[in-house]
Amino acid sequence: MTSNINSVAVLGAGTMGSGIAALAAEKNCKVLLLDISEEAAAKSRDALLLGHNQALSDVSKKNNIEVGSFDKDFDKIKDFDWICEVVVENIEIKQDIFKKIEEHKGSNTIVSSNTSGIPLREITKHSSIDLLKSVCITHFFNPVKVMKLCELIPGEKTSKDVIETLKYFLENVFDKGVVHGKDTVNFIGNRIGCFLLLKGLHTSSNLRKNGITIEQVDALISKPMGLPPTGLYGLIDLIGLDVMHAVGLNLSKNLPNNDIGRSFVNLPKVELEMFNNGQLGRKTGGGFYRIKKLDNGEKLKEVFDLEEKTWRAEKKFDFDKDISVIFEDTIEGRLSWSIMGYTLWYAANLIPEIADDILNIDRAMRWGFAWSKGPFELLDLAGNLEFINKCKEENLPITGMLKVLLDSGEKTFYKDGQKKYLSLDGSYHNIS
């Protein structure tokens, strides 16, 4: 197994693949970027120098990227230290690519799949033991150049040398924050983040009958929770309803049978109608929000009224609240509890299923979803004992890390000025 990574073959020249290729080129790695055609790969390479936030800040680094096609140039991957597969999120396509990787890769090459949620065991189910020892998940977040998080996920047979080598490279060359997850659906960040989004759509769908608007939901599920200003609907507009629909299908296939998230994998009725009508978000010119250009040249932000199914001018809301709103017996409190409170409870029950400790989960949400604090940091801020009492009132079982905390007799998941964190065994460990 290679001990150093100096060259990277990126298979797939879409937004994520070209972003990974650009970052490798910026760090002076030799890069091979392959796609369906050499023209498609070359177009993606050229696009790295376009826009206000161009992926390649140094024009000369473009020369570090060689382009080619899957048909003509796949055999070249044998000369690269790390092969990173970044094709479309389709299990059959990924499996076909991995068959070709196994045919052509070098004997000491590290292989990874960049997938946002498909388990590695499904991608490699037809692979040999030799390949299984050298393969893992490297899940970058978009845009690659900006987002700090990279989830590093081993398979059952993955060599420790592979994980250690990639971890060192990702942290010290790519300057990423690496979190260690497990080979479970959606890994860490998307497992929790997509639960919040899908649960949020269903909760809001019910509460809209009481007069709650899209703007109010986004105003609550943003700054008061320590989340980005896009809120719930604004973030889904950015991601795309088509992506959320695909995420739901993946979750329905791979979530454990007793997982509460199974209740929310399907889009609610109105959102499903939007998806079927192609009203997907920013990529289609509008989803829940759109920008309308007026005759006088000014721009008007509009909201799609999900009840009336018409567009109207956006109304501004600014709630002077914080995470403690989840305990309020108000419409805002019930909304916040049903979305954020449930998400925090859900996260507390995912150890050791998706990660071994709270540190990896908190870092994943801060580095990948731009939360100001991770779930366990938010629980400390809100007050764990009050949160546990609220769970009991709502008939939510006190299990997972909440039970660990309760049994330990402690009050917080972190202590000594965030220098120690509570582990699954009920003791505190130092944070390195």
C-alpha positions as CSV (number, residue, x, y, z in Angstrom):
1,M,0.0,0.0,0.0
2,T,1.3,3.4,-0.9
3,S,2.5,5.5,2.1
4,N,2.4,8.8,0.3
5,I,-0.2,10.3,-2.1
6,N,1.3,12.3,-4.9
7,S,-1.2,11.6,-7.7
8,V,-5.0,11.3,-7.9
9,A,-7.2,9.8,-10.6
10,V,-10.7,11.3,-10.4
11,L,-13.4,9.3,-12.1
12,G,-16.3,11.6,-13.0
13,A,-16.0,15.3,-14.0
14,G,-19.2,16.7,-12.5
15,T,-19.3,19.4,-9.9
16,M,-17.9,17.3,-7.1
17,G,-15.4,15.4,-9.2
18,S,-14.0,18.5,-10.8
19,G,-13.8,20.2,-7.4
20,I,-11.7,17.3,-6.0
21,A,-9.5,17.4,-9.1
22,A,-9.0,21.2,-8.7
23,L,-8.1,20.8,-5.0
24,A,-5.6,18.1,-5.8
25,A,-4.1,20.2,-8.6
26,E,-3.8,23.2,-6.3
27,K,-1.8,21.1,-3.9
28,N,0.6,20.1,-6.8
29,C,-0.7,16.6,-7.2
30,K,-0.6,14.9,-10.6
31,V,-4.3,14.6,-11.6
32,L,-6.2,12.5,-14.1
33,L,-9.8,13.6,-14.7
34,L,-11.9,11.1,-16.6
35,D,-15.5,11.4,-17.8
36,I,-17.9,9.9,-20.5
37,S,-15.9,11.8,-23.1
38,E,-12.6,13.7,-23.2
39,E,-14.6,16.8,-24.3
40,A,-16.8,16.6,-21.2
41,A,-13.7,16.3,-19.0
42,A,-11.9,19.2,-20.7
43,K,-15.0,21.4,-20.4
44,S,-15.1,20.7,-16.7
45,R,-11.4,21.5,-16.4
46,D,-11.8,24.8,-18.2
47,A,-14.8,25.7,-16.0
48,L,-12.5,25.5,-12.9
49,L,-11.2,28.9,-14.0
50,L,-14.6,30.6,-14.4
51,G,-16.8,32.5,-12.0
52,H,-16.2,34.7,-8.9
53,N,-15.2,31.8,-6.7
54,Q,-13.1,29.8,-9.2
55,A,-12.0,26.4,-8.1
56,L,-8.4,27.0,-9.4
57,S,-7.0,30.2,-8.0
58,D,-3.7,29.7,-9.8
59,V,-4.1,29.4,-13.6
60,S,-0.9,27.5,-14.0
61,K,-2.2,24.6,-11.8
62,K,-4.6,23.7,-14.6
63,N,-1.6,22.0,-16.2
64,N,-1.5,19.5,-13.4
65,I,-4.8,18.0,-14.7
66,E,-4.8,15.6,-17.6
67,V,-8.2,14.8,-19.0
68,G,-9.5,11.7,-20.8
69,S,-12.5,9.4,-21.3
70,F,-13.6,6.2,-19.6
71,D,-13.4,4.3,-22.9
72,K,-10.0,5.3,-24.0
73,D,-8.0,6.2,-20.9
74,F,-9.2,4.1,-18.1
75,D,-6.0,2.0,-18.1
76,K,-4.0,5.1,-17.0
77,I,-5.4,4.8,-13.5
78,K,-2.8,2.1,-12.7
79,D,-0.2,4.8,-12.4
80,F,-2.0,6.9,-9.7
81,D,-1.7,6.6,-5.9
82,W,-5.3,7.3,-5.2
83,I,-8.3,6.6,-7.4
84,C,-11.4,8.6,-6.3
85,E,-14.7,7.5,-8.0
86,V,-17.2,10.4,-8.2
87,V,-19.8,9.3,-10.8
88,V,-23.5,9.8,-10.5
89,E,-25.3,8.5,-7.4
90,N,-26.6,5.4,-9.1
91,I,-25.7,2.0,-7.5
92,E,-25.5,0.1,-10.8
93,I,-23.3,2.7,-12.5
94,K,-20.9,2.8,-9.4
95,Q,-20.7,-1.0,-9.4
96,D,-19.8,-1.1,-13.1
97,I,-17.1,1.5,-12.5
98,F,-15.7,-0.5,-9.7
99,K,-15.4,-3.6,-11.9
100,K,-13.3,-1.5,-14.3
101,I,-11.2,-0.1,-11.4
102,E,-10.4,-3.6,-10.2
103,E,-9.3,-4.6,-13.7
104,H,-6.9,-1.6,-14.1
105,K,-5.7,-0.3,-10.8
106,G,-2.2,-0.6,-9.6
107,S,-1.3,-3.2,-6.9
108,N,-0.6,-0.5,-4.2
109,T,-3.4,2.0,-5.2
110,I,-5.8,3.4,-2.7
111,V,-9.4,3.5,-4.0
112,S,-12.4,5.5,-2.6
113,S,-15.9,6.3,-3.6
114,N,-17.3,9.8,-3.1
115,T,-21.0,9.1,-2.4
116,S,-23.3,11.1,-0.2
117,G,-25.2,8.2,1.2
118,I,-24.9,4.8,-0.6
119,P,-23.3,2.3,1.7
120,L,-19.8,1.1,0.6
121,R,-20.9,-2.6,1.0
122,E,-23.5,-2.1,-1.7
123,I,-21.1,-0.4,-4.1
124,T,-18.4,-3.2,-3.6
125,K,-20.7,-6.2,-3.2
126,H,-19.2,-7.9,-6.3
127,S,-15.6,-6.9,-5.5
128,S,-12.7,-9.2,-4.6
129,I,-11.1,-9.4,-1.2
130,D,-8.0,-7.6,-2.6
131,L,-10.0,-4.6,-3.7
132,L,-12.0,-4.6,-0.4
133,K,-8.8,-4.2,1.5
134,S,-7.9,-1.0,-0.4
135,V,-11.3,0.7,-0.7
136,C,-13.2,3.2,1.5
137,I,-15.5,6.2,1.3
138,T,-14.2,9.7,1.1
139,H,-17.3,11.9,1.3
140,F,-16.5,15.5,0.5
141,F,-19.0,18.3,0.8
142,N,-19.7,20.9,-1.9
143,P,-18.0,23.2,-2.8
144,V,-15.0,21.0,-2.2
145,K,-12.6,24.0,-2.0
146,V,-14.6,25.7,0.7
147,M,-16.2,23.0,2.9
148,K,-14.0,21.7,5.6
149,L,-15.6,18.3,6.1
150,C,-14.5,15.0,4.6
151,E,-16.1,11.9,6.0
152,L,-13.8,8.9,6.0
153,I,-15.6,5.6,6.0
154,P,-13.9,2.2,6.0
155,G,-15.5,-1.1,4.9
156,E,-15.4,-4.3,6.8
157,K,-12.1,-5.4,5.1
158,T,-10.5,-2.0,4.6
159,S,-6.8,-2.0,5.7
160,K,-5.9,0.4,8.5
161,D,-3.0,1.6,6.4
162,V,-5.5,2.9,3.8
163,I,-7.4,4.9,6.4
164,E,-4.3,6.3,8.1
165,T,-2.7,7.3,4.8
166,L,-5.8,9.0,3.5
167,K,-6.5,10.7,6.9
168,Y,-2.9,12.1,6.9
169,F,-3.3,13.3,3.3
170,L,-6.7,14.8,3.7
171,E,-5.8,16.7,6.9
172,N,-2.2,17.8,6.0
173,V,-2.4,18.3,2.2
174,F,-6.1,19.0,1.5
175,D,-6.5,20.9,4.8
176,K,-9.8,19.1,5.5
177,G,-11.4,18.2,8.8
178,V,-11.7,14.4,8.8
179,V,-14.5,12.7,10.7
180,H,-14.6,8.9,11.2
181,G,-18.0,7.4,10.4
182,K,-19.3,3.9,9.7
183,D,-20.6,2.2,6.6
184,T,-24.3,3.1,7.3
185,V,-26.7,4.9,5.0
186,N,-25.9,8.6,4.6
187,F,-23.0,8.2,7.0
188,I,-22.9,11.0,9.6
189,G,-23.7,14.5,8.2
190,N,-26.4,13.5,5.8
191,R,-28.0,11.0,8.1
192,I,-28.7,13.8,10.7
193,G,-29.0,16.7,8.3
194,C,-31.4,14.9,6.0
195,F,-33.5,13.7,8.9
196,L,-33.9,17.4,9.9
197,L,-34.9,18.4,6.4
198,L,-37.4,15.6,5.8
199,K,-38.8,15.7,9.3
200,G,-39.1,19.5,8.9
201,L,-41.1,19.2,5.7
202,H,-43.6,16.9,7.3
203,T,-43.8,18.9,10.5
204,S,-44.3,22.2,8.6
205,S,-46.9,20.6,6.3
206,N,-49.0,19.8,9.4
207,L,-48.5,23.2,11.1
208,R,-49.2,25.2,7.9
209,K,-52.9,24.4,8.7
210,N,-52.4,26.6,11.8
211,G,-51.1,29.6,9.7
212,I,-47.4,28.9,9.9
213,T,-45.6,30.2,6.7
214,I,-42.5,29.1,4.9
215,E,-40.8,32.4,6.0
216,Q,-41.6,31.7,9.7
217,V,-40.2,28.2,9.5
218,D,-37.0,29.4,7.9
219,A,-36.7,32.3,10.4
220,L,-36.9,29.7,13.3
221,I,-34.9,26.9,11.9
222,S,-31.9,29.1,11.2
223,K,-30.3,31.7,13.5
224,P,-32.3,30.7,16.7
225,M,-31.0,27.1,16.3
226,G,-27.5,28.1,15.4
227,L,-28.1,27.0,11.8
228,P,-27.3,28.8,8.5
229,P,-29.6,31.6,7.3
230,T,-31.0,29.5,4.5
231,G,-33.2,27.8,7.1
232,L,-35.2,24.7,6.1
233,Y,-36.9,25.6,2.8
234,G,-34.1,27.8,1.6
235,L,-31.6,25.0,2.1
236,I,-33.8,22.5,0.2
237,D,-34.0,25.0,-2.6
238,L,-30.2,25.1,-2.7
239,I,-30.0,21.3,-2.6
240,G,-32.9,20.6,-5.0
241,L,-36.2,18.7,-4.4
242,D,-34.9,16.1,-6.9
243,V,-31.9,15.4,-4.6
244,M,-34.2,15.2,-1.6
245,H,-36.5,12.8,-3.4
246,A,-33.5,10.6,-4.3
247,V,-32.2,10.8,-0.7
248,G,-35.6,9.6,0.5
249,L,-35.5,6.6,-1.8
250,N,-32.0,5.7,-0.6
251,L,-33.1,6.0,3.0
252,S,-36.2,3.9,2.4
253,K,-33.9,1.1,1.1
254,N,-31.2,1.3,3.7
255,L,-32.5,2.6,7.0
256,P,-32.8,0.1,9.8
257,N,-36.4,-1.2,10.0
258,N,-37.0,0.4,13.4
259,D,-35.5,3.8,12.5
260,I,-37.9,6.7,13.2
261,G,-36.7,8.4,10.0
262,R,-38.6,5.9,8.0
263,S,-41.8,7.8,8.7
264,F,-40.4,10.8,6.7
265,V,-38.6,9.4,3.7
266,N,-41.4,10.3,1.2
267,L,-41.9,13.9,0.3
268,P,-45.2,15.4,1.6
269,K,-48.1,15.7,-1.0
270,V,-47.5,19.3,-2.0
271,E,-43.7,19.0,-2.2
272,L,-44.1,15.8,-4.3
273,E,-46.4,17.7,-6.7
274,M,-43.6,20.3,-7.0
275,F,-41.1,17.6,-7.7
276,N,-43.3,16.0,-10.4
277,N,-43.9,19.5,-12.0
278,G,-40.1,20.1,-12.2
279,Q,-40.2,23.0,-9.6
280,L,-37.1,21.8,-7.9
281,G,-35.3,24.9,-6.5
282,R,-32.6,27.3,-7.6
283,K,-31.5,25.0,-10.4
284,T,-34.9,25.4,-12.1
285,G,-35.3,29.1,-11.4
286,G,-37.5,28.6,-8.3
287,G,-38.7,26.1,-5.8
288,F,-40.0,27.5,-2.5
289,Y,-38.5,30.8,-3.3
290,R,-37.6,32.7,-6.5
291,I,-36.1,36.0,-7.6
292,K,-38.4,37.9,-9.9
293,K,-37.0,40.8,-12.0
294,L,-39.3,43.8,-12.2
295,D,-39.8,46.1,-15.2
296,N,-37.8,48.8,-13.4
297,G,-34.8,46.5,-13.1
298,E,-35.3,45.8,-9.4
299,K,-35.5,42.3,-8.0
300,L,-38.3,40.9,-5.9
301,K,-37.9,37.8,-3.8
302,E,-41.1,35.7,-3.9
303,V,-42.4,32.7,-1.9
304,F,-44.5,29.9,-3.3
305,D,-47.6,29.7,-1.1
306,L,-48.0,25.9,-0.6
307,E,-51.6,26.1,0.3
308,E,-52.8,28.5,-2.5
309,K,-50.1,27.3,-4.9
310,T,-49.4,30.8,-6.1
311,W,-46.4,33.1,-5.8
312,R,-46.4,36.1,-3.5
313,A,-43.9,38.6,-2.1
314,E,-41.7,37.3,0.7
315,K,-42.5,38.5,4.2
316,K,-39.5,39.1,6.6
317,F,-39.5,37.5,10.0
318,D,-36.8,37.8,12.7
319,F,-37.4,35.9,15.9
320,D,-35.4,37.0,19.0
321,K,-35.1,33.4,20.1
322,D,-32.4,30.8,20.9
323,I,-32.3,27.0,21.2
324,S,-34.4,27.2,24.4
325,V,-37.4,28.0,22.3
326,I,-37.8,24.2,21.9
327,F,-39.2,24.2,25.5
328,E,-41.8,26.9,24.9
329,D,-45.5,26.0,24.8
330,T,-46.2,28.2,21.8
331,I,-46.7,27.6,18.1
332,E,-43.0,28.6,17.6
333,G,-41.9,26.3,20.4
334,R,-43.9,23.3,19.1
335,L,-42.5,23.8,15.6
336,S,-39.0,24.1,16.9
337,W,-39.3,21.1,19.2
338,S,-40.9,18.9,16.4
339,I,-38.0,19.7,14.0
340,M,-34.9,20.6,16.0
341,G,-35.8,18.8,19.3
342,Y,-36.5,15.6,17.4
343,T,-33.3,16.0,15.4
344,L,-31.2,16.3,18.6
345,W,-32.9,13.3,20.1
346,Y,-32.3,11.4,16.9
347,A,-28.6,12.3,16.9
348,A,-28.3,11.2,20.5
349,N,-29.5,7.7,19.5
350,L,-27.1,7.2,16.6
351,I,-24.0,6.3,18.7
352,P,-22.5,3.8,18.2
353,E,-24.5,3.0,15.0
354,I,-23.0,5.8,12.7
355,A,-20.0,6.9,14.8
356,D,-18.2,5.9,18.0
357,D,-18.4,9.2,19.8
358,I,-20.1,12.6,20.0
359,L,-17.0,14.4,18.8
360,N,-17.2,13.0,15.2
361,I,-21.0,13.8,15.1
362,D,-20.6,17.4,16.3
363,R,-17.7,18.0,13.9
364,A,-19.6,16.6,11.0
365,M,-22.5,18.9,11.5
366,R,-20.3,22.0,12.1
367,W,-17.9,21.3,9.2
368,G,-20.4,19.9,6.7
369,F,-23.7,21.7,7.4
370,A,-22.3,24.9,8.9
371,W,-24.1,24.5,12.2
372,S,-22.6,26.9,14.8
373,K,-22.6,24.0,17.3
374,G,-23.1,20.3,16.9
375,P,-26.1,18.4,18.3
376,F,-24.4,17.6,21.6
377,E,-23.1,21.1,22.0
378,L,-26.6,22.3,21.4
379,L,-28.0,19.9,24.0
380,D,-25.5,21.3,26.5
381,L,-26.5,24.8,25.6
382,A,-30.2,24.1,25.9
383,G,-29.9,22.1,29.2
384,N,-29.8,18.3,29.1
385,L,-31.9,17.6,32.1
386,E,-34.7,19.9,30.8
387,F,-34.4,18.2,27.4
388,I,-34.7,14.8,28.9
389,N,-37.8,15.8,30.9
390,K,-39.3,17.2,27.6
391,C,-38.5,13.9,25.9
392,K,-40.4,12.0,28.7
393,E,-43.4,14.4,28.3
394,E,-43.4,13.6,24.6
395,N,-43.1,9.8,25.2
396,L,-39.6,9.7,23.6
397,P,-37.5,6.9,25.1
398,I,-34.4,8.0,27.0
399,T,-31.8,5.8,25.2
400,G,-28.4,6.2,23.5
401,M,-26.2,9.0,24.7
402,L,-29.0,10.7,26.7
403,K,-29.2,7.5,28.9
404,V,-25.4,7.4,29.1
405,L,-25.4,11.0,30.4
406,L,-28.3,10.3,32.8
407,D,-26.6,7.2,34.2
408,S,-23.3,9.0,34.6
409,G,-24.8,11.5,37.0
410,E,-23.2,14.3,34.9
411,K,-25.1,17.3,33.4
412,T,-23.2,18.0,30.2
413,F,-21.6,16.1,27.3
414,Y,-18.6,18.4,27.3
415,K,-16.7,19.8,30.3
416,D,-13.5,21.6,31.3
417,G,-14.0,24.3,28.7
418,Q,-14.7,21.9,25.8
419,K,-11.5,20.0,26.5
420,K,-13.2,16.8,27.4
421,Y,-16.2,14.9,26.0
422,L,-18.4,12.2,27.4
423,S,-17.8,8.8,25.8
424,L,-20.1,5.8,25.4
425,D,-18.7,4.1,28.5
426,G,-19.8,7.1,30.6
427,S,-16.4,8.6,31.2
428,Y,-14.8,11.7,29.8
429,H,-12.0,11.6,27.2
430,N,-9.6,14.4,26.3
431,I,-10.1,16.1,23.0
432,S,-7.0,16.1,20.9
